[in-house]
Amino acid sequence: MSRPEILFPLFADLETLDGVGPKTAQNLGQLGVATPRDLLFTLPHSGVDRALRDTIQGAVFPITLTVKVKVGTHQPSRNRGGAYRIHVEDSTTSFLLVFFHGRSDYLNKVLPEGAERVVSGRVEMFDGIANMVHPDHIVPVEEAGDIPRFEPTYPLTGGVTQKTMFKATRSALTRMPVLEEWIDPGQVEQANWIGFDVAMAKAHAPTQQDDLAVTDPSRTRLAYDELLAHQLTLALARASERRTSGQISLGTERLQARVRADLPYKATGAQDRAIAEIAADMAEPTRMNRLLQGDVGAGKTLVAFMALLIAVEAGGQGVMMAPTEILARQHLEGLQPLAESAGVVLDILTGRDKGAERRAKLAALAAGDIQILVGTHAVFQADVEFRDLRLGVVDEQHRFGVRQRLALGKKGAAADVLVMTATPIPRSLALAQYGDMDVSVLDEKPPGRKPIKTALVSTGRMDEVVARLQAVMAEGRQCYWVCPLVEESEIVDLTAAEERFKHLRAALGEGCVGLVHGQMPPAEKDAAMARFQAGETGVLVATTVIEVGVNVPNATIMVIERAETFGLAQLHQLRGRVGRGDAASTCLLMYQVPLSDAGQKRLEVLRETEDGFVIAETDLAMRGFGDLIGTAQSGVPRFNIADLEKQGALMSVAQSDARKLLQDDPKLTSQRGKAARVLLWLMRQDEAIRLISVG
């Protein structure tokens, strides 16, 4: 499939635009602009009010002003490159026009003494006199209408001026074809949106400051076009994945009922709902691709285990994978009692399994004697074969790429996939990142979880905190002490952690303080964690490597040093390491004074709520989209116009619009479907176009 002809003008060479030569075209590349289309998607970010005024008097300098002046005497500069000054008068006062490297012949022609001109530019005070240095516009009075009343300001890069951008975008706008509407007619009518071409022209010709806001109707329409193209791509990926035939795994509820009967508590409504959604997916002949999102302690393990039991009830096997050996062993401990209630065979496979022991496990897997396997990446090795793998549960999405999800699928002829994440993600982000998946959210806490008390303490009260740890340890309880991330440099982090370790060891006693950090060999790290899990050490000093998910029910205090340097989501995750047993737990957020307003607000949000979703939304609002996900999580698209913080709600409208369009017209052959194909080409979603042509 090739790009539709109607879009050719927008994907032509930049040099076909007015005022763009080879050098400018090369410079525009720095802004990510390679075609007229890219230029159109580079909207002005601010604007300059150039409405004509009578006088500069009374203005607050520095400011850009447009006034009619009478030209007075010229004062050429005495040395080369010095200031050439021209005295001018408006209706009330006088000021200077200043030109560096000014040439007399040129300036006498443009600003002849005694003539009237309209000038527009930035006016600043210098030695008590108002100066307009290098006016942006100098025109005869009758041409004053040529100066835009409100001039858009574009992002620039070396070698590209505002004038060049203005001229080039005007030229690109003349290439704008009239395109068929790709948005659902009901949505267009309800939002009262204008057509794409009109919206684009208006977005480049703001007439006032309000036209530059995210909420401006033309900009909202263009943002929606971007989000719709993105959601169409994800919906096509989802549809193509759904066409991959899976296996029908019908649960009988026989084993699940045994587990429910043995549980000391009743499952929450959210857990029951998630289990029902998973069971319905697994009963379908297409592959399940579902994300299970739950806050710390929302009971994901139970839901995942019930899903694994459905695979077993249907006569197959299930596997649960964790990113590290520690977490895999922990899953094993958590699932063991449930497996005993259900009467199923559960085993673990990690890199540690060697020789005869490993061979025996592989044989049992291939024969179907091991019904549920817990493992690490070792599960992906070529010699690992299942008799009938029906479901793969993947813990902590960001450690397992899509590639591993696919590798898992190869182990079972189209095994269903359930991805679990303990990171509450704001809804707009979840849709951007996981829009190809179906999402189940656990938004209730199981009964009996005690709230964690969160307190803010300044680093000046360090001694009180250490005394508190002594008291808690005397009662046989344990504590975590998380050290700050000083720099991105691990060496500096290490020093901080080692210093704190020595200080606490001196205060609390030799044998009762352990240390884990990122520079340790994995075996040492595992050993230190194991000692803490076994209760041999009372305090564990750590950089943030206490992996998501470490489970030590006896730990009741979490101290986070320099808490203001951490992100909210990370603080929430760390706090979730305590409060896992039956004793009351506390999280102490230690901050260094003075605390910035933003820092204080962040820590107070944590003190006030334990709801990870509320915290995630606050984090998004405070830190912004780019910071929140960091560049590392490249799974999230970059949008030119759409702003996910402020337009998150548009994303969910785009998702249902895209899914409905594909449901009604899977091949995009209707009139609107064809328009949607043009949108995908326009938004450079070539991947998506390939998916249509394959499908």
C-alpha positions in Angstrom: 0.0 0.0 0.0 1.3 3.4 -0.8 0.5 6.9 0.4 -2.7 8.3 -1.1 -2.1 11.0 -3.8 -4.2 13.6 -2.0 -1.4 13.8 0.7 1.5 14.1 -1.8 1.8 18.0 -1.4 2.1 17.6 2.4 5.0 15.1 2.0 6.9 16.9 -0.7 10.4 18.4 -0.2 10.6 21.3 2.2 12.5 23.2 -0.4 9.3 23.5 -2.4 8.0 25.9 0.2 8.5 29.7 0.0 11.6 31.0 1.7 13.1 27.5 2.3 16.4 26.7 0.6 18.7 23.7 1.2 20.4 25.3 4.3 17.0 26.2 6.0 15.6 22.8 5.2 18.6 21.2 6.9 18.2 23.5 9.9 14.5 22.7 10.2 15.6 19.0 10.6 16.7 20.0 14.1 13.1 20.7 15.0 12.1 17.3 13.6 10.6 18.9 10.5 11.2 17.0 7.3 8.1 17.7 5.2 5.4 20.5 4.9 3.2 18.1 7.0 5.7 18.3 9.9 5.8 22.1 9.6 2.0 22.2 9.9 2.1 20.1 13.1 4.6 22.6 14.6 2.0 25.0 16.0 2.9 28.4 17.4 3.5 28.3 21.2 2.9 31.9 21.9 2.0 35.2 20.1 2.9 38.9 20.0 0.2 41.5 20.1 1.0 44.0 17.4 -2.2 46.0 17.5 -1.5 49.7 16.5 -1.2 52.1 19.5 -1.1 55.9 19.6 2.0 56.1 21.8 4.5 54.1 23.7 4.0 56.3 26.8 2.5 54.5 29.8 3.7 51.0 28.6 5.5 48.7 31.0 8.9 48.0 29.4 10.3 45.8 27.9 7.4 45.1 25.6 6.6 44.7 21.9 4.7 47.7 20.6 3.4 49.0 17.2 3.1 52.8 16.7 3.0 55.4 14.0 6.0 57.7 14.2 7.5 60.8 12.5 11.1 60.2 11.6 13.6 62.8 13.0 17.4 63.1 12.7 19.8 60.3 12.0 22.9 59.8 14.1 25.2 57.3 12.3 27.6 55.4 14.5 31.2 56.7 14.9 32.8 53.3 14.8 32.1 50.2 12.6 29.4 48.0 14.0 28.4 50.6 16.6 24.8 51.9 17.2 23.2 53.9 14.4 20.4 55.9 16.1 17.3 57.5 14.6 15.1 59.9 16.7 11.4 59.4 16.2 8.2 60.9 17.7 4.8 59.3 18.2 1.7 61.2 19.1 2.9 62.0 22.7 6.6 61.3 23.2 9.9 60.6 21.5 12.2 57.6 21.5 15.1 56.1 19.5 15.2 53.4 16.8 18.6 51.7 17.1 20.5 49.6 14.5 23.8 47.9 15.0 25.9 47.7 11.8 23.4 50.1 10.3 24.1 51.4 6.8 23.3 55.1 6.1 22.2 54.6 2.5 19.7 51.9 3.4 18.3 53.5 6.5 17.9 56.9 4.8 15.9 55.2 2.1 13.6 53.2 4.5 13.3 55.9 7.2 13.8 59.3 5.4 13.8 62.3 7.7 10.4 63.9 8.0 8.5 60.9 6.8 5.7 59.0 8.6 6.2 55.3 9.2 4.6 52.5 11.3 7.2 50.6 13.3 6.8 47.5 15.4 9.3 45.9 17.7 10.5 45.4 21.3 10.9 48.6 23.3 13.3 48.7 26.3 14.6 51.5 28.5 18.3 52.3 28.1 20.0 55.2 30.0 16.6 56.6 30.7 15.5 56.7 27.1 13.2 54.3 25.3 14.9 52.3 22.6 13.4 50.1 19.9 16.4 48.0 18.7 16.1 46.5 15.2 12.3 46.9 14.7 10.6 43.8 13.3 8.5 45.8 10.9 9.0 49.2 9.3 6.2 50.1 6.7 4.7 53.2 5.2 1.4 54.2 6.9 -0.8 52.9 4.1 0.7 49.4 4.4 0.2 49.2 8.2 -2.5 46.6 7.5 0.3 44.2 6.4 1.5 43.9 9.9 -0.4 41.0 11.6 -2.5 42.3 14.6 -1.5 39.2 16.5 1.7 37.5 15.3 2.2 33.8 16.1 5.6 32.8 17.7 7.0 29.5 16.6 9.6 27.2 18.1 12.9 28.0 16.5 16.3 26.4 16.0 19.7 27.7 14.8 19.5 29.4 11.4 15.7 29.6 11.4 14.0 33.0 12.2 10.3 33.8 13.0 10.0 35.4 9.6 11.2 32.2 7.9 8.8 30.1 10.0 5.9 32.4 9.3 6.5 32.4 5.6 7.1 28.6 5.3 4.0 27.7 7.4 1.8 30.1 5.2 3.2 28.3 2.2 2.5 24.9 3.7 -1.0 25.9 4.5 -1.7 26.5 0.8 -0.9 22.8 0.2 -3.6 21.7 2.7 -6.1 19.5 0.8 -9.7 19.2 1.9 -9.9 15.8 3.5 -12.9 13.6 4.1 -14.0 13.5 7.8 -12.6 10.6 9.8 -14.1 11.4 13.2 -17.5 9.8 14.2 -20.2 12.3 12.9 -21.9 12.2 16.3 -18.7 13.2 18.0 -18.1 16.1 15.6 -21.6 17.4 16.1 -21.5 17.1 19.9 -18.1 18.8 20.2 -19.0 21.3 17.5 -15.7 20.7 15.7 -14.7 22.4 12.4 -13.1 20.4 9.6 -9.4 19.3 9.8 -8.1 21.8 7.2 -10.0 24.7 8.7 -8.8 23.8 12.2 -5.2 23.7 10.9 -5.5 27.1 9.3 -7.0 28.6 12.4 -4.4 27.1 14.7 -1.7 28.8 12.7 -3.5 32.2 12.7 -4.3 33.0 16.3 -5.9 36.4 16.8 -5.5 36.6 20.6 -3.7 34.8 23.5 -6.7 32.5 24.2 -6.4 31.0 20.7 -3.0 29.4 21.8 -4.6 27.5 24.8 -4.9 23.8 24.8 -8.7 24.4 25.2 -9.0 26.3 21.9 -11.5 24.4 19.7 -9.2 24.2 16.7 -6.4 22.9 18.8 -8.6 20.4 20.6 -9.8 19.1 17.2 -6.2 18.6 16.0 -5.2 17.0 19.3 -8.1 14.6 18.9 -6.9 13.7 15.4 -3.5 12.7 16.8 -5.1 10.7 19.6 -7.5 9.0 17.2 -4.7 7.9 14.9 -2.7 6.5 17.9 -5.8 4.7 19.2 -6.6 3.3 15.8 -3.1 1.9 15.6 -3.5 0.3 19.0 -7.0 -1.0 18.1 -5.6 -2.5 14.9 -2.8 -4.2 16.8 -5.4 -5.5 19.3 -7.6 -6.7 16.4 -4.7 -8.5 14.7 -3.7 -10.1 18.0 -7.3 -11.2 18.5 -7.3 -12.8 15.0 -4.5 -14.9 16.3 -6.5 -17.9 17.3 -6.1 -18.9 20.9 -7.4 -21.9 22.7 -10.7 -22.1 24.4 -10.1 -22.6 28.1 -13.3 -23.2 29.9 -13.0 -23.1 33.7 -15.2 -25.5 35.7 -14.8 -23.5 39.0 -14.2 -26.8 40.7 -10.6 -25.9 41.9 -11.5 -22.3 42.4 -14.3 -23.2 44.8 -11.8 -25.1 46.9 -9.5 -22.1 47.2 -12.4 -19.8 48.0 -13.6 -22.2 50.7 -10.2 -22.1 52.4 -9.6 -18.3 52.2 -9.8 -16.6 55.6 -11.6 -13.7 54.0 -14.0 -13.1 51.1 -12.7 -11.8 47.8 -13.5 -8.1 47.1 -16.0 -7.1 44.4 -13.1 -5.8 42.3 -11.3 -9.2 42.5 -14.5 -11.1 41.6 -15.1 -8.7 38.6 -11.5 -9.1 37.4 -11.7 -12.9 37.7 -15.0 -12.9 35.7 -13.4 -10.7 33.0 -10.4 -13.1 32.7 -12.6 -16.2 32.7 -14.7 -14.7 29.8 -11.5 -13.9 27.8 -10.1 -17.3 28.3 -13.3 -19.0 27.2 -13.0 -17.1 23.8 -11.4 -18.8 20.8 -9.1 -15.7 20.5 -6.0 -14.9 22.5 -6.4 -12.9 25.8 -4.1 -9.9 26.1 -5.2 -8.3 29.4 -3.5 -6.0 31.9 -4.3 -6.5 35.6 -3.7 -3.2 37.3 -3.9 -3.1 41.1 -2.5 -0.9 43.8 0.0 -2.2 46.4 -1.9 -4.8 48.5 -5.1 -4.9 46.3 -4.9 -8.7 46.0 -3.5 -9.3 42.5 -2.0 -12.6 43.6 -5.4 -14.2 44.2 -6.8 -13.0 40.9 -3.7 -14.3 39.0 -3.9 -17.7 40.8 -7.6 -18.1 40.0 -6.7 -17.4 36.3 -4.0 -20.1 36.5 -6.6 -22.5 38.0 -8.9 -21.9 35.0 -6.1 -23.1 32.7 -5.7 -26.2 34.9 -9.5 -26.8 35.1 -9.5 -26.7 31.3 -6.9 -29.5 31.2 -3.9 -27.3 30.6 -1.0 -25.7 32.4 -0.1 -22.1 33.6 3.1 -20.2 34.2 3.7 -17.2 36.3 6.9 -15.2 35.6 8.7 -12.7 37.7 11.6 -10.4 36.8 13.9 -11.6 39.6 14.7 -14.8 41.5 13.7 -13.2 44.8 10.3 -12.3 43.4 9.8 -15.7 41.8 10.5 -17.4 45.1 8.1 -15.0 46.9 5.4 -15.8 44.4 6.0 -19.4 45.1 5.6 -18.8 48.9 2.4 -16.8 48.3 0.9 -19.4 46.0 1.9 -22.5 47.9 -1.0 -22.4 50.4 -3.5 -21.6 47.6 -2.1 -24.5 45.5 -2.5 -26.9 48.5 -6.2 -25.8 49.0 -6.8 -26.5 45.3 -4.8 -29.7 45.2 -2.7 -28.7 42.2 1.0 -29.3 41.6 3.1 -26.1 41.8 6.8 -25.8 41.1 9.5 -23.3 40.4 12.1 -23.0 37.7 15.0 -20.4 37.8 18.5 -20.1 36.7 19.6 -21.9 39.9 18.1 -25.2 38.7 21.0 -27.3 37.3 21.8 -30.8 36.2 19.6 -33.8 37.3 17.2 -31.6 39.3 16.6 -29.4 36.2 16.1 -32.4 33.9 13.5 -33.9 36.3 11.5 -30.6 36.3 11.6 -30.3 32.5 10.4 -33.9 32.2 7.6 -33.3 34.6 6.6 -30.1 32.7 6.6 -31.9 29.4 4.5 -34.7 30.8 2.0 -32.2 32.3 2.8 -33.4 35.9 3.6 -29.8 37.0 0.4 -27.9 36.5 1.5 -24.4 37.5 5.0 -23.2 37.1 6.6 -20.1 38.7 9.7 -18.9 37.1 12.1 -16.2 35.9 13.5 -15.6 32.4 14.8 -19.2 32.6 11.3 -20.2 31.4 12.2 -18.8 27.9 15.1 -21.2 27.3 14.7 -23.4 24.3 14.7 -26.7 26.2 11.7 -25.7 28.4 8.6 -27.4 27.0 5.1 -27.6 28.3 2.6 -30.3 27.6 -0.2 -27.8 27.1 0.4 -24.2 28.2 -2.8 -22.2 28.3 -1.9 -19.1 30.3 1.2 -17.0 31.0 1.0 -14.4 33.8 3.7 -11.8 33.6 4.5 -9.8 36.7 5.6 -6.1 36.4 5.1 -5.2 32.8 8.0 -2.7 32.5 10.6 -5.4 33.1 9.2 -7.7 30.4 9.1 -6.3 26.9 6.6 -7.1 24.2 9.3 -9.4 22.8 9.1 -11.7 25.8 5.4 -11.6 25.7 5.6 -13.0 22.2 8.3 -15.6 23.2 5.9 -16.8 25.9 3.2 -17.2 23.3 5.5 -19.5 21.3 5.8 -21.9 24.3 2.1 -22.6 24.1 0.1 -22.6 20.9 -1.3 -19.2 21.4 -1.4 -19.1 25.2 -3.5 -16.4 26.8 -1.4 -13.6 28.4 -2.2 -11.7 31.6 0.2 -8.9 32.6 0.2 -7.7 36.2 1.4 -4.3 37.3 1.5 -2.8 40.8 2.0 0.7 39.5 -1.2 2.6 39.4 -1.1 4.5 36.1 -3.3 7.5 35.4 -6.0 6.5 33.0 -4.8 8.7 30.1 -1.3 7.2 30.4 -2.7 3.7 30.7 -4.7 4.2 27.4 -1.6 5.6 25.7 0.7 2.8 26.8 -1.6 -0.2 27.0 -4.3 0.8 24.6 -3.9 -2.5 22.7 -4.7 -4.5 25.9 -8.0 -4.9 27.8 -7.6 -3.6 31.4 -8.9 -4.9 34.7 -8.5 -2.6 37.6 -8.4 -3.7 41.3 -9.5 -0.5 43.1 -10.5 -2.0 46.5 -8.3 -3.1 49.3 -9.0 -6.6 50.7 -10.6 -6.5 54.3 -8.2 -6.6 57.2 -5.4 -4.5 55.6 -4.3 -2.0 58.3 -3.7 1.5 57.1 -0.1 2.7 57.2 0.5 5.8 59.2 2.7 8.3 57.2 4.6 11.1 58.9 6.9 13.8 57.7 10.1 14.4 59.7 13.0 16.7 58.9 16.5 15.2 58.7 17.4 17.3 61.7 15.5 14.7 63.9 17.7 11.8 62.8 18.5 10.8 66.4 14.8 10.5 67.3 14.2 8.3 64.3 17.1 6.0 65.2 15.8 5.8 68.8 12.4 4.8 67.4 14.0 2.0 65.4 15.7 0.7 68.5 12.3 0.5 70.3 10.6 -1.3 67.4 13.4 -3.8 67.1 13.2 -4.5 70.8 9.6 -5.6 70.1 11.0 -8.1 67.5 9.9 -6.0 64.5 12.0 -5.0 61.4 12.6 -1.9 59.5 13.6 -0.7 56.0 15.8 2.4 55.6 15.9 3.7 52.0 18.8 6.0 51.0 18.4 8.9 48.7 19.3 8.9 45.0 21.9 11.6 45.2 22.9 11.7 41.6 22.2 9.5 38.6 25.7 8.2 39.5 25.5 4.9 41.2 28.9 5.5 42.9 27.6 8.5 44.8 24.4 6.6 45.8 26.7 3.8 47.0 28.6 6.1 49.3 25.4 7.5 50.7 24.1 4.0 51.5 27.4 2.8 52.9 27.7 5.9 55.2 24.1 5.4 56.5 24.8 1.6 57.0 27.9 2.4 59.1 26.1 5.1 61.1 23.1 2.7 61.9 25.4 -0.2 62.6 27.2 1.9 65.2 23.9 3.0 66.8 22.0 -0.3 66.7 24.7 -3.0 66.9 27.0 -5.0 64.6 24.8 -7.9 63.4 21.4 -6.4 63.1 21.9 -4.1 60.1 22.0 -5.3 56.5 22.8 -3.5 53.3 21.7 -4.0 49.6 22.6 -1.7 46.7 22.7 -1.9 42.9 26.5 -2.4 42.7 26.4 -5.7 44.6 26.8 -9.0 42.8 23.3 -10.7 42.5 24.2 -13.5 44.9 25.3 -11.2 47.7 22.2 -9.1 47.2 20.0 -12.2 47.4 21.8 -13.4 50.5 21.3 -10.0 52.2 17.6 -10.0 51.3 17.3 -13.6 52.5 18.8 -12.7 55.9 16.3 -9.9 56.3 13.4 -12.1 55.1 14.4 -14.7 57.7 14.5 -12.1 60.4 18.3 -12.4 61.1 18.8 -8.7 60.4 16.5 -6.1 62.0 17.2 -3.2 59.6 17.8 -3.3 55.9 19.6 -0.3 54.4 18.9 -0.1 50.7 19.1 2.1 47.7 15.9 1.7 45.7 16.8 -1.8 44.7 14.4 -3.3 47.3 12.5 -4.7 44.4 8.9 -4.0 43.8 7.2 -6.8 45.7 9.6 -7.9 48.4 7.4 -9.3 51.1 8.4 -9.2 54.7 5.2 -9.1 56.9 7.3 -8.6 60.0 8.7 -5.2 58.7 6.6 -2.4 60.2 8.7 0.8 59.6 9.8 2.3 56.3 12.2 5.2 56.6 12.8 7.1 53.3 15.6 9.5 53.6 15.4 12.8 51.5 12.0 11.7 50.4 11.6 15.0 48.5 14.0 13.7 45.8 11.8 10.7 44.9 8.7 10.7 42.6 5.3 10.2 44.2 4.7 6.9 42.6 8.0 5.6 43.8 7.4 6.7 47.3 4.0 5.0 47.2 5.6 1.8 46.0 8.2 1.9 48.8 5.6 2.6 51.5 3.8 -0.5 50.3 6.7 -2.7 51.5 5.3 -2.3 55.1 1.8 -2.9 56.3 1.8 -6.5 55.1 1.4 -8.2 58.5 -1.0 -7.8 61.3 0.9 -5.1 63.2 0.4 -1.4 62.7 3.0 0.1 60.4 4.5 3.5 59.9 6.3 5.2 57.0 8.6 8.1 57.9 9.3 10.5 55.0 12.5 12.4 56.0 13.1 15.6 54.2 15.8 18.2 54.2 14.8 21.8 55.0 14.0 24.1 53.3 11.4 22.1 51.4 10.1 23.7 48.2 6.3 24.3 47.9 6.1 21.5 45.3 8.1 19.1 47.5 5.9 19.9 50.4 2.7 19.4 48.4 4.0 16.0 47.1 4.8 14.7 50.6 1.5 15.9 52.0 -0.4 14.0 49.3 1.2 10.9 50.5 0.4 11.7 54.1 -3.2 12.2 53.2 -4.0 9.2 51.0 -3.0 5.6 50.4 -4.9 5.4 47.1 -2.4 4.8 44.4 -4.6 6.0 41.7 -5.2 9.4 43.4 -1.4 9.6 43.9 -0.7 8.8 40.3 -3.1 11.4 39.0 -1.6 14.0 41.3 1.9 13.0 40.2 0.9 13.5 36.6 -0.6 16.9 37.3 2.4 18.1 39.3 5.3 16.7 37.3 3.9 16.6 33.8 3.7 13.8 31.3 7.3 13.9 30.1 8.8 13.7 33.6 6.5 11.1 34.9 7.3 8.5 32.3 10.9 9.5 31.7 12.5 8.8 28.4 13.2 5.2 29.3 9.6 4.2 28.9 9.6 4.6 25.2 6.3 2.7 25.0 4.5 6.1 25.3 4.1 8.1 22.1 5.2 11.7 21.8 2.4 13.9 20.5 3.0 17.2 18.6 -0.3 18.8 19.6 -2.2 16.6 22.1 -1.4 17.2 25.8 -2.1 14.1 27.8 -2.1 15.9 31.2 -4.8 18.3 30.1 -6.5 16.2 27.5 -6.6 12.8 29.1 -10.4 12.7 28.7 -10.1 13.0 24.9 -7.9 9.9 24.9 -10.7 7.6 26.2 -13.2 9.1 23.7 -10.6 8.4 20.9 -10.2 4.8 22.2 -13.9 4.0 22.1 -14.3 5.8 18.7 -11.4 3.8 17.2 -12.6 0.5 18.6 -16.2 1.1 17.4 -15.0 2.1 13.9 -13.0 -1.1 13.6 -15.8 -3.2 14.9 -18.2 -1.8 12.3 -15.6 -1.7 9.5 -12.6 -4.0 10.3 -11.0 -3.5 6.8 -11.6 0.3 6.8 -13.4 0.1 3.4 -16.4 2.4 4.1 -16.3 6.1 3.3 -15.3 6.9 6.9 -12.9 3.9 6.9 -11.1 5.2 3.9 -10.9 8.7 5.5 -9.4 7.0 8.6 -6.7 5.3 6.4 -5.8 8.8 5.1 -5.5 9.9 8.7 -3.1 7.1 9.5 -0.9 8.0 6.5 -1.1 11.7 7.6 0.0 10.8 11.1 2.9 8.5 9.9 1.3 5.4 11.4 2.8 3.1 8.8 2.8 0.2 11.2 -1.0 0.4 11.5 -1.3 0.6 7.7 0.7 -2.6 7.4 -1.7 -4.3 9.9 -4.7 -3.4 7.7 -3.1 -4.7 4.6 -2.1 -7.9 6.4 -5.5 -8.4 7.9 
